[in-house]
Amino acid sequence: MPSDQRQAPSRAGVERLAELIRESESTVALTGAGISEPSGIPDFRTPGEGLWEKVDPMSVATIDAFHGDTRRFWDFYRPRFQTLSGKRPNPAHEVLAALERRGLLDGVITQNIDRLHGKAGSERVIEVHGSIASASCTSCDARFQLGQVDSLFDDDGIATCTCCAGKVKPDVVLFGELLPQGAMAEAQELCAGAQLLLCVGSSLEVHPVAGLPELTLREGGRIAVVTKGSTPYDGEAAVRLDGDVVEELTAVLAALG
C-alpha cells in the first residue's frame, strides 16, 4: 500500500503501548500473516485478496489432500515455497528483533512458516505452525533441508525420499494435523507468564493459537493488538492499533527512545 494511503499511527495509542512495554517485566509477541504482508507475502483470509480466495484450502492444504493427491499438493506448494525462500524481513520484523535485543521482549510466537523473524534477528522464535526450512519423509522420517527439497521431485512432480522412496512432506502444519506439542507447550508457558502479550498481524481466529491471549488475560496480564481488521479480543485489549503494522511498530520503537 502506498505510504500516502496508510493510516497514520495513533499517537496516544503508540505512546500507551510504549509505556506498557516499558513497564512490563515479561512481554511476548504473537504474530500472524499480517506482519509478513509488507514483505510481499499475501495473507490467507482477506476478502478479495487472501490466498484462500483463489484456491479451496480443503483441496490443497489438508493432510488428506497431501496423501490423496500428492502431485496436486506439490503443484500448489512447490512454487509458493520457492517464492517464500527469497522473501526478506520488513521493518515490523526488525522492530521485534530490536525489542528482544534490548531485553524488552522475551520471545516471538508465530503462526507464520516463512522464517522471516529469524532472518530479522529474533533469537527465540516459536513456530507453532512449522516452517518451510525443512521437509520430512512420511514413511521413514528422514529430514531434508529446504535447499535439498527441489532435487527430490520425481517425474510425476512428487517429492520422494532418497532413503526409502516414501513421500516427502514439508514440515508445516496442515489442516487436520496437530500442532507441534513442544512448540505449543512453550507458547502456552510464555503466554501464561506474560505481563503483556503483543498480538501483531493476526486475526486471532484460528485455534488453538487463538486461545493463547486468553491464557495471558486469565493470569492477570494484558494484551495489545496491532492488526488491521477486527479480532475477538478487541474489547479486552489494553491498546488497539489498526494502522499499517510497519508504521505502528516503528512508531512504538521510536517512542521507547
Summary of the structure (lengths in Angstrom):
residues: 257
radius of gyration: 18.9
end to end distance: 27.2
largest distance: 59.4
contacts: 821
relative contact order: 0.20
helix: 43%
strand: 18%
